[in-house]
């Protein structure tokens, strides 16, 4: 298990755990990040990630990406 920030761009990954405070977990769940869901990195820009989740693209900060475990 490792943080999403270390995943290779373009590879499908399965979310195994979401860390952080209850507010952070709720925010990530509202964006579509759920345990068991598929996620892949589209691109990395200055530490921030563009990820594909549920047929949508979402921008995630490096800090939030470190809380998503794959």
Secondary structure, 3 states (H helix, E strand, C coil): CCEHHHCCCCCCEECCEECCCHHHHHHHHHHCCCCCCEEEEEEEECCEEEEEECCEEEEECHHHHCCEEC
